C-alpha cells in the first residue's frame, strides 16, 4: 500500500507475485496493491514501468491504480509511516504493518515520484530486498501453523 498506487506499491505487488510464483507455500495468497489517495485507473508512472522492466524484467504497463475503498485483506503492508498511520486511522479489518518493519529492515521506502531514473532504480532495488524478506517471513509463518 502506498499513496497513489503508481510507483511503490505496484512495483511491490509485481515483485511479490514474481518471487512467490516459485513458492508453493504462498500459492494460496491473494496479492494486490492500492493507494490511500489513488486516482482509480491511473497508470504506473513511466519511470516505474521502466525500472520494473529494466531491473527485473517485469511488465507494469497494464497496471491501473486502485483506491483502498472496499479493501479486505488480512495483512496490509504500508511503504511508509504516513501511509501506515492513515491506514490505521481507517479502522480496516486487516493487520497494518510497515513493509520495512515486517521485513525486518525498519524504515520507510522513499517515494521516487518526480525523481530521476536513478531514484526509481534505487527504490526498486530497495523494494526487492524488502519483498524477498517478506516472502521468507511468510513462508516461515505458514510452515509453523
N, C-alpha and C positions, 0 to 999 in steps of 0.2 A: 504494500500500500504506500502510495506517495501522494503528492498534491494533485498534479494534473493528469497522471497516468499516461504521460507521453515521453518520459525519459527513463527514470529509475525503475519503477515497478514493472513496466512491460519487459524491460531487459531482465529483471529478476525472474519474472514468470517464465520467459523463454529459456533462460539458463536452467531454472529448476526443472522444467519439462525435459530439456535435453539431457541433463545429468540423471534424472530419476528414471528415464526411459530404460536404462540398463539395470535398474534396481528393482527386482521382483517385490520386495517388501513394501515398496512405495506405489505399486501399480494401482492400488485402490484409491489413492488420493485424488481429489478434485482440486486442481491448481488454477488459480486465476489472479488477476490484478485489477486494481481500481484506484481511483483518486478521490480525495475528500473534497476537492473543488474542481473535479474534472468536468470538462465540457464534453458530454457524451458524443461520441462519433469522431472526435479529433484524431488525426493520425499521429503516430510517433514522430518526433522531430526527425528531419533528415540526418542530423548528426547521430541520433540514437540508432537509426537504421544502419548507417554506415559503420558505426562502432560495433554493433552486433554482427554485421556481415564480415567486416574485416578481421575482427579479433577472434570470432568463434564460428563463423560460417552459418550464422542464424539469420533467418529472414523475418524481419518485423514489418515488412511493407504492408501487410494486411491488418496490422494491429489497429484497433479503434478504441479510443478511451472510453472508459465507463466510470460512472459515478458510483459511490457506495450505497446509494439508495437500494434498499431491499437486500443488502448483503447478509448472507447467512453463512457463517464459517465458524469452525471450532477454534482455529488458530489464525490470527491476523498479525502479520509481521510488517511493522512500520519502518520506513527507511530512516526517519529522523525523529527526534524528540517532539518537535512541533506536531507532526502528523500523529504520533502516538498519543500525545496529550489530547488532541482534538477527537481522536477515535474513542478514547476512554470516556470523554465527556458525553458521547452519544449514547452510552449505555448499551452497546452491542452485546449480543449473547455470547460471542466468542471471546477467547482469551487474546488480549492485545499485548504484544511483546515488541520491543525494539529489535530489529533484524540483527544488528551487531551484538546486542546482549545475548540473544537466543543462540547466535553462532559462537559465542564465547570470545568475541572480539569487540568489546564495548566501544560505542561511539556511533556517530551519525554517518550516513552516506551523503556526502556533499552533493548538492543539486548542481548538475552541469548546465542547466538551462541557460542559454545565451553565451555559453563558453565556446572555446575553440575545439578543434578536433582532438587535441591532446587531452583536454579536460574531459571530454566524453570517453576517450580510451582509458584514462586513469579511473574514471568512475566505473566503467565496465569491468576492469580488472579487479577493482575492489569488490564489486558486487559478486563476481565469480568466486572469489575467495570466501565470501560470506555464505553464498549458496552451497558451496561444497561442504562447508562446516555444518550448515543446517541439515543437509541431506544425511551426513554421517550421524548427527544427533537424532534425527527422526528414525533412522534405521535402528539405532540402539534402543530408543524408546519403544518402538514397535516390537522388537525382538524380546524385550523384557516384560511384555504384557502378559 
